[in-house]
Amino acid sequence: MLTYSLRRVLYSIPVLLIASFVLFAGVRATFDPTARLAQSRDPQVQIRERERLGLNDPLVVQYGNWLKNAVHGDFGQSATSREDVSKMISRAMGNTLQLIIIGAVVSVFIAIGIGVFSAVRQYSILDYLFTGLSYIGVAMPPFWFGLLAIEFFVVQHRWFLSVGLHTGDSSGFDLDYLKHLVLPVATLCVQIIASWSRYQRASMLDALSADYVRTARAKGVPRWKVVFKHALRNALIPFVTVVALDFGALFGGLIITETIFSIGGMGRLFYNAILVGDVYVVQAWMILVAVIIILFNLCADLIYGILDPRIRLA
Amino acid sequence: MRTEHDLGDAEPAPFGSPVAAEPMTIGLVEEAEPVARSQWQLFRRRFVKHRLAVIGSIVLILLIILCFGAKYFAFYDRNQQDLLLGPTSPSKAHWMGTDQLGRDTMTEILYAGQVSLKIGLAVALFSTLVGTVIGAAAGYFGKIVDQVLMRLTDLFLVVPAIAVLAVAIKGFGKLQFFADLGQTFVIIFVLAALGWMYIARIVRGQVLSLKEKEFVEAARASGASSWRIIFRHILPNCIGPILVNATLSIAAAIVTESTLSFLGFGIQPPATSWGNMLSSAEGNYNQNTHLLYFPGLMILLTVLCVNFFGDGLRDAFDPQAKH
């Protein structure tokens, strides 16, 4: 297990370095942090600023400097507000983590629940209903779901709230927070629940028709034990991979969700940064999210290794 | 969006493979098999059995005809405003209502559909072509090409696609060459350029298993060049997974484009697509909700139909595939 974990960790380092360099180069080629200064009367201003920010160095040198600072937690200053990017990100991270952790947990449980139920009661009315809903869930653009949810649950029925995560200065875990949380989490998760539940159903069906399940039933193991202990444990292995692969999509979904629901998190930070062309925020955001996703994939690989001994021994 | 995931390792159906088909026709006497069916007939029968797929393809064809023939089918002129009328709910005169300027929403939806469908179809076409060639090369030649391809896909998996696409559209849109070709082209280019990896991986998997087969060995022994083997012998046998994934990538491209346009990174007004129609409808809660419903319904309908069509194709190509 230790060699397996170590190998996974070591492999993710070059991926991370290459990914961050490609992203760095791409963002630099797209945005010019001194673009606004081009309009100033004194042409020297832009030249001096470029010199100060080190934009005339070769790209690799710039990347090296950036990486050196980034490792120390310094992502530079916002090109528009002059605020420290690291501060902006740590402020945004709070809201985002709430959304993403709650969203991921909710999606995993609902998807497993639906998947297992549909597999155990294959071809029942509810199975058909879930199948139909999952087709719609996959086909529906999440942002449209968000807009419809606001229209129906906030404007027409006033059951939930749609701006931010708290009303006024209130904070903490209370009814107000829950009312704010339901719709963004639903918007973030609807597509993912739809596709994950299909996966869980398929892998559960596979597991249920396996020989060891027949053996267990023949031995007289109670049905619930066969389903949850023998079949589900094996059906979870492919599910873990799918969850890990789709985790990046959750971060993409944040951009949509936080924009629609005006939540000051990472997604909105990125959205605003792109609109005003704030290079340093975009750059730090992309690379940070890449790190998070790689770390998450790493965790998934390790869980995978725990669940399936064949993988860690290979 | 990853219903196609399990196809990668599936045993390819010997569809259209000359090696598989020939012994059958030679070995059988005509009378012994009263209903001889060609591969195409079998394929069609399996497809027609999937009723939703048939409905999906009919609706899809209708949609394409209506949108691209909007000039002839729309009841109103696209730019015909009626400021005094303003936004109205659906009525007999305007089936989907009118917008703030009193323009007919249905007319606008048909024209916007041209952009959305064009992007979906073009992205699927280009990413499939590029992905197939690169995937086949990676699978057949292995080594460096393979390594580069797999690492590229790894890279793309670690950043949210929407974020990369938003930056890339900005980046390429800035270049004079792309600016001249128009925003639709930039979006098609970026979506295709960053979307071929998935199909490449699938083709690579197929080619890896097919290249060990006897008919490839026979072709190689009779002196066929590598590319001839790839294009004439291997790829025709992967046509199923390729077509199924091409279909599903139409749906993915339409949703991605609408999301980008909704956020303001995609199609810019005054040009319209279903996505940016929704972004101008955002905030119209409580009143004029029809502006919110119809463009979204069109996306939903199109993507549903495309997915059903893809499912039908998959069933038809690979009857053993499980669900």
Contacts between the chains, C-beta under 8 A, distances in Angstrom:
chain1	res1	chain2	res2	distance
A	15	B	151	7.6
A	15	B	154	5.6
A	15	B	155	7.2
A	15	B	158	6.9
A	16	B	158	7.8
A	18	B	151	7.3
A	18	B	155	6.6
A	19	B	155	5.1
A	19	B	158	5.3
A	19	B	159	7.1
A	22	B	155	6.3
A	23	B	159	6.7
A	26	B	164	7.8
A	26	B	167	6.3
A	26	B	168	7.2
A	26	B	171	6.7
A	27	B	167	6.1
A	29	B	171	5.8
A	30	B	167	5.4
A	30	B	168	7.7
A	30	B	170	5.3
A	30	B	171	3.5
A	30	B	174	7.0
A	31	B	170	7.5
A	135	B	304	6.4
A	135	B	307	6.8
A	136	B	300	7.0
A	136	B	304	7.1
A	138	B	1	6.3
A	138	B	3	7.4
A	138	B	303	8.0
A	138	B	307	7.0
A	139	B	251	7.0
A	139	B	255	7.8
A	139	B	299	8.0
A	139	B	300	5.5
A	139	B	303	3.9
A	139	B	304	4.5
A	139	B	307	6.0
A	140	B	296	7.7
A	140	B	299	7.7
A	140	B	300	5.2
A	140	B	303	7.8
A	141	B	255	5.1
A	141	B	258	5.3
A	141	B	259	5.9
A	141	B	262	7.6
A	141	B	275	7.6
A	141	B	296	7.0
A	141	B	299	5.6
A	141	B	300	7.8
A	142	B	259	7.6
A	143	B	258	7.9
A	143	B	259	5.9
A	143	B	262	5.1
A	143	B	263	7.8
A	143	B	278	7.3
A	144	B	258	8.0
A	144	B	278	6.3
A	144	B	296	3.8
A	144	B	299	6.8
A	144	B	300	7.5
A	147	B	278	6.8
A	147	B	281	7.7
A	147	B	282	6.1
A	147	B	292	5.8
A	147	B	296	7.3
A	148	B	292	7.2
A	148	B	293	7.9
A	148	B	296	7.2
A	150	B	285	6.3
A	151	B	285	4.9
A	151	B	286	7.8
A	151	B	289	6.0
A	151	B	292	6.2
A	154	B	285	7.6
A	155	B	285	4.1
A	155	B	286	5.0
A	156	B	286	7.6
A	191	B	1	7.6
A	195	B	1	6.4
A	195	B	2	6.0
A	195	B	3	7.1
A	198	B	3	6.5
A	199	B	5	7.8
A	202	B	6	7.4
A	202	B	322	7.7
A	202	B	323	7.1
A	205	B	322	8.0
A	242	B	2	7.2
A	242	B	5	7.4
A	245	B	2	7.6
A	245	B	157	6.8
A	246	B	2	7.5
A	248	B	157	6.4
A	248	B	158	6.7
A	248	B	159	6.7
A	248	B	160	5.1
A	248	B	161	7.5
A	249	B	160	6.8
A	249	B	161	7.5
A	251	B	160	4.4
A	251	B	163	7.7
A	252	B	160	3.3
A	252	B	161	5.8
A	252	B	162	4.0
A	252	B	163	6.4
A	255	B	160	7.3
A	255	B	162	5.7
A	255	B	163	6.7
A	255	B	263	6.9
A	256	B	162	7.5
A	256	B	259	6.4
A	256	B	262	7.7
A	256	B	263	6.9
A	259	B	263	6.5
A	260	B	282	7.6
A	270	B	163	6.3
A	271	B	263	6.6
A	274	B	166	5.5
A	274	B	167	6.9
A	274	B	170	7.0
A	274	B	265	7.0
A	275	B	264	7.3
A	282	B	167	6.7
A	285	B	163	7.6
A	286	B	159	5.9
A	286	B	163	6.1
A	286	B	164	7.7
A	286	B	167	7.6
A	289	B	159	6.4
A	289	B	160	6.5
A	289	B	163	7.2
A	290	B	158	4.5
A	290	B	159	5.2
A	293	B	157	7.7
A	293	B	158	4.9
A	293	B	159	7.3
A	294	B	158	5.4
A	297	B	157	7.8
A	297	B	158	7.6
